[in-house]
Amino acid sequence: MAGENRAIGVLLQTLQDLAPEDFLQFKNKLSYISYKERRNIPKNSLKKASHAYTLVNCMKEHYGEDIAMEIATGVFEEMNQRDLANKIQDEKVKEYKQKYRAHVIREFLQYKEVNACLGENLTVSNRYTNLTIVTKAQTKREGEQETIDVSQRHADTGNEQANTAVTMARLFQSDEGQAPQTVVLVGAAGMGKTMTMRKIMVEWAEGVLYAQFDYVFYLNCKEISPTKEVSMADLISKCCPHRSTPIEKILDSQKKVLFIIDGLDYLRFSLLQPEDDLSSDPREEKPLETTLISLFKKIVLPESSLLITTRPTALQNLGRCLKGECYAEILGFSAAASEEYFHRFFDTDNKADTAFRFVKGNKILFTMCFVPIMSWTVCTILEQELYKKKNLTASSKTTTRMYVFYLSRLLKCRAGDSKQELQQFLRKLCCLAADGMWMHKVLFEEKEIKERGLDHPDLLSLFLNENILKKGMDHGNVYSFIHLHLQEFFAAMFYVLEDKEETVGNSGTHVKDIKMLLENYSKSRKDLMLTVSFLFGLVNGKSIEYMDQRIGCRLSPKFKEAMLRSVQTRPRGISPPGEGTVKIKELAIFHCLFEIYEEDFVKRALNCFTGIDLHDVKLTRYDQMALSFCIKQWNGLESVTFKGCSFEQQVYKEELVTGSAPGLYWERQLVEEQQSPISLLCQALRNTSSEVKTLRLHWCGLTEGCCKDLARLLATHPSLDQLELGDNKLGDSSVQLLCEGLRQPTCRLQALQLWYFCLTSACCEDLATVLSTSQHLMELDLSCNDELRDAGVQLLCEGLQHPACRLQTLRLGSCHLTGTCCADLAAMLFVNQSLTCLDLSDNELGGAGVQQLCQLLKHPACRLQTVGLNPSGLNEETQQELAALKRRKPNLKIGYFFEQDTLQPSPMAQLPSHQAVLLGRGGGRVRKMFPSFMGGPFYNRNNF
């Protein structure tokens, strides 16, 4: 190689420049120096090497080029010619860097497609498609739940996320301050983390990416053995293919080194290690977990950089080990990137266009294809099926059916094998998968594969990858499923495969005990969630029929009733007294029911519940589809509550068009007016047979478009009598849209809560119109809208004075009201015959304003029974006026009670304060304290 000739050339030039006496000294030392038990160069050979050129050739022939360079460096050091030793060493390092980069390209550029039937050797450059990566802040909720929907996550970032989108090249750059030394790249299983790391390795080796690093070392956590003691120097050496790795030079240049730790979640040991066990010596051998944690905590090689990939479930513990880290998340493909992937996958544009049009016509497939592993799965299937114009609709409605179809394709490739042999192999494979899930195991040793009778090379390569571990790390090869999702699928399949014998796993547990599986998942094993979900999908009648006819495997539906009972007996939330709602509080339940996709089963499962209560969940489109399907089958649904949830928005409009393919298909087209985030929810509520009475959407980031959908729901769903939209930053225009629905004669809403809605007086005219026309609205909550003010109250009073007004409760707490509005309130109360509760808490009405109200409250015509007032700051005259009012109307509740004419603390003052999170100016978040009347007894309309 040119690099090697250049290094030898430097040695040759150095020897030629030596003084004659130094040249003789160099030869003399060569005659007795030894290297790793190799014999010295014979003296006769050295004697003949009278010139630098012949001496260099003699050293090359005897030692080889690498060792010759090392020996020359050592001789110059013994001669105290340190500058010459460094000159040769520097050239050797330059040469090694080139060798290492060439090795990286050979190691990472090409890869084999993941199944032997359809696969071929591919290059990362030809197949890799750019993913959407966004920087993110770590939150407490990360790692609590990796929901089933991760395989469906939409990666179109939209306007808000686009501001934080980054490329791979910018992961170690910062717009503000110092660039991060540690980057954690988070992504769910199948999101493309490992392929992205391969791409980074190749582009670095080609000189395209991360030029600031002289070395990038890739550590695959799947392949690292946790049983052996290693040092950082050992881990570096195992990444390098050559004997002459300049470890000392690498360790001395920490700032120029990047470690990629791929798949941290595969490490099953605890990341919490005693500080005393950690080591700062890169050559000290310690247990793997100790060495890695020393690296994470910057105890060892503190100036090096780290790029760590992990699933969200490992974040909680990882965060305790890192310092100054930056988090980024892989969201998957954008819509454009998803289409690009199809064109990279298929060998012709015509095939790619045909496949992509088909996928766009199916909601679930289209959503799934934003996730790389699902794009690969779909493309693998459509390459064979869609090109033959076969209808995939029946087999692609759910994730399970997609995998069932995928399995049929793989097994069809082995049509030459006997059906009996295939079935026996499949049973053993499913047993392996189930045992692995129970034991948190994704790697299987070659010995175990043979003991289970799975050593059938052609069949094994369909489902398992063979990992040839680097020499010195472990003995023998290990195997893993092509993807964790496939292992979870086969683990679920194990439970329902009909077999003459009830198989017992190697773990010693009767893994065919479905009851045990469901109980463990329910109590503690949340990692079994997708396995359980696949289990529900596999007992679907169509899945059973398809598996029998197309694959020849009989699935048993005998556990269906046990699975039904497991849903019916899930932990449930009970509503406060008086509401009587039994709630579902787990999103996973809806996904299980969506996978089984049988209306009768779903109806029976949901009959035990009357409400939904989900908190702090990011609802993807696939989540919303599962929820919508269940809501439509739910006969007894009464209450729907979402608190602190976000709804992923769809950017496509559905239009039914006729294509050249048989039948009809759905094609989505971009439109200026996007669907609102809650469009699927509202559509489901409009089409359910249930009489839903209560809908709560607290702090859900609603948009103006949401209010348009809600208005339509109000006009078409007369059973809805309570709508709570508190803590959504929407404003007047959104209320105007709501009022369009409230004014419809079919609307029967009784209670509307719009606290913390950023309202001003501009919306009050529309609300007044509703108050003057609605025969059903009895409660209106406008609390904590600071800009409503006296002008807003004046407009509201116009509607409240209308004879048709039926409002009983009006809450205007913390609305920046003053005594100016009291005249309008007094005039309204004099003529209004329906209002019984008026909350004016946390407003500075002043003594004059309160006295004005008191005069009206004394009047027999006033029907008010409860008044919320802020008693602080009232003068003695006003307090006496309130006392007189209390004596005159003893049943009137005035926000604080009197006993024997002595002023007592208000009941609200005795209740704890409640913290609400408000969106402040500039997108930041501020904390504001407000009285607990928002959730306390005074606030409950059932108490009046």
N, C-alpha and C positions, 0 to 999 in steps of 0.2 A: 504494500500500500504506500501511497505517497507520504502519508504521515509517518510511517515507520522509517522510510528512507531518509526523511528529514531529521528524525531523532538520531539515527545512526550517523547521519552527516554531521550533526552537531558534535557528537563524540569524536568523529574523525578530525574535524577542524580543531577541536580542543587539544587533541594529542599532537597535532601538527604544530600548534603554537607553543608547545612546551619547550623549555630549554633542554638541551641534550641530557644534562644530569638529572632533570626532573623526569624525562622520558625513561631513563634507565631505572630510576627509583620506582616508577609506576610498574615497569616490567618485573622488577625484583619482587615487589609486593604481590603481584599476581602469582608468583611461583609458590607461595605458601598460603595464600588466602583460600579458605574453603567456603562453600555455599551449600547448606542443607545436605551435608554428607556426600556432595559431589566431589569427585577427584579433581585435584588441581590440574591446570594445563601443564603438560610435560615440559620440562626445562629445555629439551631439545627444540620443541616447537616455539617456545618463547625466544630462544637464541636466534632462530631463523627469522623471527619477526623484527627485522631491524628498522622498519619504517612504520609510520602510523597506520597506513592503509593495510599492510599485511598483519599488523597486530589486531586491528579491528576485525578483520576476517577470521583470524584465529579464535578470537573471543566468541564471535557469532557461531562458528562451527562447533566449538566445544560446549558453550552454554545455551546457545539460542539468543535471539535479540533481546528479549525482555530481561532475562537474567544477566546478560552481558551489561545492560545499562545499569541494573541495580549494583552489580559488582564494581563497575567503574565509579559509580557515585560513592560507594563505600571506600574505595582506594583513595580517591581524592580527599575524603574526610580524614583518613589516616595520615595523609600527607599534609594536613592543615591547609589544603587548598579549598576552603569552604566556598569561595565564590564560584570555582569551577564545578564543584559538586552541585551547587544550587542551579547553575546554568543547565547542567544535564538534567537535573530533577525537574526543572520548570518545563523543559522541552518534553520530557517524558509525561508530565501531567497534561500538557497540551495534546499530546498524542493520545493519551488515555481518554480525554474528554471526547475526542472524535470517535474513538472505538466505542465508548459507552453510548454515544448518541446513535451510532450505527446499530448497536445491539438493541436499543430501545425501539428503533423503527422495525427491526426484524421481529421483535417480541410483540409489538402492539398494533402494527399497521394492519396485518391480516388476521382474520378470524373466521371460524367455520360457523355457518348458519346452524341454528340450534336443533335441527333434526336431520338425520342422515338421509331421509327419503327425498326431501325437497332441497336440501342444503348444498351449498357450494362454498368454496373459499372466496370471501369477500374482503374488501378493504374498508377500513373505517372512513376514509376520505370519500369513498363512493356512496356509502350507506348513511353516514351520520347526517342528521338534520338538526339544525339549531333549535334549542329548547328555550322556552321563556324562563328566565331566572330573575328573581326579584330579591333585593336586599330586604331584610326584615329585622324587627326587634324581637328578642326572646321574651316570651310571656309565661306566666305561671301555668297557663292552660296547656302549653305545648307538652306533648308526651302523655297527656292524660288518656287520650283516646285516638287511635288511628282507625277511623271509621271505615266501614265497608265501601264508602263512596269514593275512596281515594283512587280507585281504578276508573272512576268516571269524571275526575275533576277537570273542569273547563279551564283551559290555559289562556284564553283571550283576556289579556290583562285589563283592558278598558282604560279610560282616561286617568283614573286615580292611581292604578298600579303602574301605568306606563312611566310615571315620574320616577319610580324606583327600579325600573328594569335595568339590568346590567348584562354585559357580555362576559364570557369567560376571561377575556383579556383584562377586564376591569375589576376582577375579584380582589386583586391585591393593590388596587389603587384607591385613593380617597380624595374626595373633593374638599374635605375639611380636615386639616391636621395631618397627623402621621398615618401612613398606610398601615393596614392591619398586618400583624404577623401570623395570626391564626384566623382562618376562614372555615366556618362550618356550613357545608352545603347539605341542606335538608331536602329529603324527597321520599315519598312513599315508595313501597316496593313496586318495581316496574316502571318507575318514572324516568329512568335513563341515567342514573348516577354513574354506574360503572362504565357505560359506553362513553359518557362525557369525560371520565378520567382517562380512558384510552385515547380519546381525541386530544386531550391536553398533553399526554405523554408524546404522542406523535408530533403534534405541532411544536412542542418545545424542542424535540430532537431535530426537527427540520429548521429550527431557528426562527419560527414564525411567532412564538408565544413565550412570554416570561423570560426575556433575554437577561433579566437581572439575576437569574439563577444559573450557576455553573452546573449544578446537579439537581435532578428531580428523581426521587426514589419512591417507587410505588410499593406499598405494603397492602396486600389483599388479606383482610381479616378472615376470610374463609379458609385461607391456606396456612395461616399461622397456627402452630401448635401451642396451646397454652400450658403444656406440661413441662416444657424444657426451660432451663435458665438461659437467658441470652443477654447480651449487652447491645448498646446502640451500634457499636462497631460491627457486631455480628449481623445485625439486621441490615446494615449498609452493605456488608460483604455479600450477603445472600441475594442482593439486588444486582450485583455486578458479576459478569460472566468470566472475568479475567483474573488470573492469579496476581497480577501486578497492580492491584487496586491501590491507589495512593491514599490509604486511609488517613494518615497523619495530615496530609494536605487538605483533605476534605474536612476533617475535624477542626483544623485551624481556620477554615473559611466558612464558619457557620452561617454568616449572612447570605452566602451564595448557595445555600442548600434549602430545598423545599422537599418536605415529606408529604406524600399523599397517603392518607389512611383511609382506605376504601372499605365501606361496610362495617362501621364500628359496631352496629347493632348485632353483628354475628359473634362478637366477643361476649361470652356468657359470664365472665367473672365480674365481680363488683369493682366499680371505679373509685370506691372509697377505700383508700389505703392509708395506714399510719404514716405520718410525715417522717418518722425516724427510719422507716424502711426505704425511703426514696434515696436515689443516688445521683450525684452530680458527675460521676466518672463515666465517660462514654465507653470505657473498656471493662467496667465492672459487670460481671454476669449476675443477673437477678431474675426472679420469676418474670415471665412475660408481662403480666399485669403491672408489676412494679416498674419495669423499664419503660413501658408505654406511658404510665401515669407520670413518671419523672419527666418524660418528654412533653406531655400535655401541660404540666404545671411549670414548665420552663426551668426545672431544676437541672436537667441535663441539656446541653446544646441550647442555651436560652436565646441565642440570636438567630437560630434557624426559623424557618417559616413552616406552617402546617396547613394542609388542606384536608379536612375531614369530611367524609360523606357518611350520612346516617339516616335511618328512618326516624320519624318524629318521636317514637316511643323511647328512644335512648337519650333524648335531649335533657331530661330533668337531671339525671345523674352527671351527664357530661358537663353541664354548665358549672358544676361545682369544682371541676378539675381545670378549667381554662381561665386565662387572664387576658383581658383586652380583646376578646374574640369578636368577629363580625359574622353575622348570620345571613345566609342567603338561601332561598328556597327555589327548587325546580318545580314549576307549575305544569310542565308538559309542553305539548305543541300548541302553537297558535293555530287558528284556522288555516292560515296560509301555509304554515310549516307542516301541518297534517297532510295537506294536499301535496306538498313537495315530497313528503316521505313516500306517498303512494307512487309518485313518479320515479323516485330512486329505487323503490322496491321492484316494480314491474319492468320488464325488459323492453316494452314499447309504450309510447304515449297513449295509444289507443286503448290498451288494456288498463292503464292507470286511470284514464278518464272514465272508462266504463265502470270500473270498481268504485271510484270516488263518487260518481253520481249516484250509484246504488246506496252507498253508505250515507250520503247526505239525505237520502230519502227515508232513513230509519233513525228515529230520535236516539235510541239507545246506542246503536252502532256508531253514530256520528259523535255522540258524547264520549263513548269509550275510546275513540281514536285520538282524542287529545292526550291520552296516556300512551307512551311509546310501546310498552309491552302489549297493550291491546291493539295498537295499530299493526304491530307485527302479527298478532294472532289473527286479526281480521284479514290482513293481506294474504297470509298463508292459506287461509280457507278460501278466500275469494279468487285467488290465483287458479285454484282447481275448479271451484263450483260456479262462480259468477260468469266466467268465460264460457261455460257450457249453458248459460242462461237458465240455471236452476233457481227456483224460488227459495230464498233463505229466510223469508219473513218468519215462518213458524219456529225456526231453530235459533233465532237471534233476538228474541224479545227480552231475554234476561241473560245475565252473565253466565248462569249455569248452562243454559241451552247453547250458548256460544262454545263453552268448553266441551260439552257433549258432542257437538258437531266437530270440534277440533279433534277430539279423541277418535271419532269415526274415521276422519281423514287419515290420521296416522296409522291406524290399524288396517285401513284399506290398502295402504302402501305395501303391507305384508300379506297380501292375499294368497301368496304361495304357501304360507305357513298354515298348519291345520288349525281349525277353529278351536279345538280342544286345547291345543298348546297355547294359543293366544289367551284363552280364558284363564288357564292355570297361571300363566305369567302375570296377567293382570291382577289376579287375586293376591299373589305374592307381592306385587308392586304396591298395591293398596295397603297391604299389611305393613310394609316398610314405611310408607308415608304416614300411616296412623301412629305407629310407634315413634316415629321421628317427631311428630307434633306433640305427643305426650311428653317427650323427653327434651323438648326444645332443641331438636337435633336436625341439622340440615346437611351435614357431611356424613357419609357412610363409607367405612373402610372396605377395601377389596375383599377381605376375609368375610365380612358380614354379607356382602353381595353373594359370595359363593355359598355360604351356609344357608342362605334363604332360597337358593336355586334360581337366582336371577342372572347368572353368568351366561346369558345368551346374547352374544355381541350385537347381532342385528336388531333384536328387540330392545335391548338395554339402551342403545344409542338413540332410540326414539324419544325417550323420556328423561334420561339421566345424562349429565355431562361428566366426562372423566377428567379429573383434575390431577395432572401429573405434577406433584410437588417438587420443588427444587431440591437438589441433592443436599443432604445434610440437615434438612428441616424435619422430615418424617420418612419413614420407610413405607414403600408401597404406594399405590394410587388410592385416591378417594373419589367418591361419586356424590353428586348432588343433583336434585331435580333441576330441570332447565330453568324453572323459576319457582319461587316460594308459593305463588298462587297455584301452580300445578300440584305441588305437594299437598296443599290444603284441599284442592279438589279431589285428589285421589284418597286422601284421608277420609273425606266425607263419603266417598264412594264405597269405602271399605265397610261402612256400617250397613249399607243397603244391598250389597252384592249377595245374592243367594248362594249359599254354600252348604254342603252336606254337614260340615263340622263348624262349630262356633270357634273361630280362631282365637287363640290367645297370643297376644303380642309378646315380644321378647322382654318387654318391660315388666312382665309378670302381672299385668292388669288385663282384665277381660275387656279389651278395647271395643268389642261389639256391643257393650252395654251402653245403649243410647241414653238411658236415664242418667248414667254416670257422666257421660259427655255433657249433657244439657245442664246437669247440676253443677259441674265444675265450671262451665262457662258462666253460669248465672252467679256463682259465688266469687270466683277469683280469677279464672283463666280467660281473661278478655282476649288473649292472643288466639283463642279458638273461634273467634267471632266469624271469620270468613269460612272456616270449616263448617260451622253450624249453618251458615247461610247457604252454602252449597248443598248441605244435607237436605234443606227444605226444597231447593230446586230439583234435586234428584228424585224426590218422591212425587213430583208432578206427573200426572197421568201420561202426558205427551212425552215426557222424558223417558219414562219407563217403557213406553211403546217403541220409541225411537231406538233406545239402547238394545232392546230385544231384536227388533227387525234388522237394524243396520249393523250392529256390532256382535249380536249373538250373546249378549250378557243380560241375565235376568236380574232386575232390581226388585226388591221386595217392598211393598207398601205397608207391611204389617206394623211398622213403627209410627204410622201416621197419627194414630190417636194419641200416642205418648207425646209426640211433638206438638199436637194440638193442646194437650193439657199443660205442656211446658210454657206455652204462650199464655194460656188462661191463668196460670198460677204465678206469673212473673211478679216480682216486687212492684207494688203499685202505689201511686200517690193518692192520698185521700184529701178532698177539699175541706175547707173550713166548714163548721156546722152551718146547716141551712142550705148549702149548695148541693150536697149529696152526689158529688161526681167522683168516680173511680178513674184515675188518670193513668195513661201510659206515659212514662217519663224516659224511655229509651228509644233512640232512633233505630237501633239495630232490629227491633221487633218489626218495624215496617219493612225493612229490607228483607227479612226472612219471609214475610208474607208476600212481598212482591216477587221473590224468587219462586215460590210455589205456584203463584199465578193461577189459583183456582178460586173462583168467586165464592163457592159454597164454604170451602175451608176458611177463607178469610172472614166471611160473615160470622161463622161459628166462633172463630178465635176472638173477634172483636166484640161479640155480644156481652162479654164480661166487663167491658169498659165503657165509660161514657164521656171520656175526655182525653185530650192531648195536652201535655205540659212539658215543653222542651225549653231548656235554658242554656244560653251561651254555646250555641252550636252554629258552625258555618254550614249552611244548607246548600249543597251543590244542586245542580239541575237534576242529577240522578236521585239525590235525596228527595227533592220535591216531587219527582215522578213517582217514587215509591209511596210517599205520603198521599199524593193525589189518588193513586190507585186504591189505596186502603180506605181513604175517606169516601170514595164513591161506592164502596161495598158496605159501608158502616151504617147499620140501621139505627143504632142507639146513640150516636154522637151528639153530645149536648154542648160541650165546652172545648174551645181550641185556644191554647195559650202558648205564645212564644215570647220569651224574655231574653234580651241580650243576644238575639240570633241575627244572622245575616243571611240574605237570600241572594244566591248567585243569579245574575240576570242573563236572560236569553237575548241574543242580538238578531235573531232571525224571526221572520214572520212565516207562518205556514200557509201555503197555497196548494190546493189540490189541482194537479195538472195531469194530463194524459200523456204517457210516454209511448215509445215504440215497443218497450218491453211489455209482456203480457200483464194485463191488469192495470191498476193505478198505483202510483207511488207518491210519496210526499216530498216536495222539493222546497227548501227554504231559500228565501231571498232577503237580502239586506234591505231594510227600509229605514227611512228617517225617523219615524216614530217607533221607538223600540218598545217591546213588551216590558211591563213593569216587573220588578223582582218577584212580586207575589201573584203574578198572573195565573200560574198553575194552581196555586192554593185557592184562589178565588173561583177559578173555573171548576175545581173539584167541589167546592162548597155549593156552587150553584147547581151542580148535577148530582148531589147526594140525596138519598131518600131520607136522611136524618133531619130532624128539626133542631139544627144547631141554634142555641140561644145566646151563647157568649163567645166573642172573639176578642182575644187580647194580643196586642202586638206592641209590647213595651220595649223601647230602646232597640229597635230592629233596623235602624237606618233606612226607613221608608223614603220613597221618592214621591214626587208629585203625581207621577203616573200610577202609583199605588192607590192614591185616593180616587182616581178615576175608576179603577177596578173595584174598589170598595163601594163606591157610589152605585155601580151596576149591581153589586151583590145586595146592597140595601134595598134596591128596587125590585129584586127578583127573589129574595129569600125572606119572606114575611115572618118566619119564626125567630129571626135574629132580633133579640131585644136588648143586648148589651154589647157595645163596641168600645174598647179601651185602646187608645193609641198614644198613651203617655210617653214622654221622653223621646219624641221623634222631631228632629229639627226640620220642620216643613214650612210653616208660615201661612199667610192669608190665602194665597191662591189655591193651596191644597184644601183649605176649609171650604172655599167657594165650590170646588168640585164635589166635595162631600155633600154640600147642601143641595146639589142637584138631585142626588139620590134620596136625601131626607125629605125633599118636597114631593116625591112621588107618592101617590095614594096607596101604593102597595107596600110602602115602607111601614114597618111596625116597631121601629126601634124605640126603646124606652129609656135607655141610659147611654150617654155619649161622654167619654172622658178624653179631653185634649190638653192635659196638663203638660207643661214644658214643651210647648208646640211652637214657640217663637211667634206668637200671634200679636197683632196690633189692633187698633180700633178699626182698621180697614175691613176686617172680616165680619165685624159685628152687625153690619146692616144685613148681610146674608143670613146670619144666625137669627137675627130678629125676625126675618121673614119666615124662617122655619118655625120659630116659637109661635108665631101668629097663625100658622096653618096646620101644624102637626097635631093630630088628635091623640098621639101615643107617647111622645117624648116627655118623660117625667123627671129626668135628671140630666143636668149639664154641668160638666166640670171643666172650668177654664183656669184652674189654679196655676200659679207659678209662670204666668205669661206677663213678664215685667212691662211690656210695652202696650198692654191693653188699656190701662189708665182710665181716667174719669170719662174721656170721650167715648171709649168703648162701652162703658156702663150706660151712658146716656142713650146710645143706640139700642142696646139690649133692652132697656126699659120700655122702649117704644113697642117692641114685640111682646114683652111681658104684660103690658097693659091691654093687649088685645083680648076681647072676650073669649076667643077660641083657644087661648093659651092654656095648656094643661100641665105645665111644668110644676113639679113639686119641690125639687132640690136644685139650687144654684150655688156653685162653689166658685168664689172669686178670691181665694186666698193668695197672698203674695203677688198681687197684680199692680202694685205701685198706685194704689188708690189713695185719695185724700178726702178731706171733708167736703170738697166740692161736689162729689157724686152723691152725697147723702140726700140732697133735695130731690134728685131724680129717683133714688131708691124709695124715699118716703112717699112720693107721689104714686109710684108704681104699686107699692104695698097697700096703699089706700083702696085701689080698685081691683088688684089681683086677688082672685078667690081661690087659687089653686096652690100657690107657693107656701110650703110649710117649713122649709129649711133654707137658710141663707148663710153661707160661710164667707165672712170678710176677714178672716184671720190674717195676721202678718201684714196688715196695711196700716198706715198712719192716718187714721180718720180724724184724730184730734178731738178735743173735748166738745167743741161746738157741733161737729158732725155727729158724734155719738148721741148728744142730747137731742139733736134733730130727729134721729132715728127713734129715740126713746119716746118722744111725743107721739109719734105715729104708732109705735108698738102698743101704747096704752089704749089706743082706739079699739073699740069692740069689733070694728069691721076688719081689722087686721087678723089674718088666719095663721100668721107665722108661729111655729112651735119651737124652732131651734135657731139660734143666732150664734155664729162664731165671730168673736171680737178679740182684738188684742188689748188686754187690760193694762198693759204697761204704759206709763206716762200720762194716765188720766188724772186730772185734778180732783180735788175733794168734791167740788160741786157736781162733777160728772159722775163720780162714784155714788154720791147720794141719789142722783137721778136714777142710776141703775138699780140701787137698793129699793127705791120707791116703786120702780117698775116691777121688780121681783115680788114685792108685797102685793101689788095689784094683780099680777098674773103669776101665781106661784108655780104653775105647770110649765111656764116658759123657760127653756134652757138657753142660757146666755153665754155659753162658752166657759163660764166658771160659776160655781154655785155659792149661795148664801146660807149660812146657818146662824140663826138668831141675830140677823142683821150684821153679821161680821163678815167682811170680805175674805174669801178663801182662795187659795191658788186654783187656777183653771185646771180642769181635767187634762187638757192638752199639754199644759205646762208640766204635768207630772209624767207624761209619756216620754219615752226616749226619743231623741232626735233621729232622723233618718238621713243617711248620706245618699245624695243622688249625684250621678256623674253627668255633667253637662258638657256639651261641646262649646268651647270658648272661641273667641275670635282667632282667626288664623289657623283654625283646625286643631288647636291644642285642646286639652281637657282640663277643666277646673272642677273643684269640689265646692258644692254649696250645701249648706245645712238648711233643712226646712222641717217644720213640725211633723210629727208622725201621724197627723190626721190623714195623710195620704194612704195609710194602710191600717189605721187604728179603728176602734169602735165608732168614733164620731164620724168617720169617713164612710162607713158601711151603710149604704142606703137601706139595707134591710132592718137597721136598728131604729129608723125613724117612724 
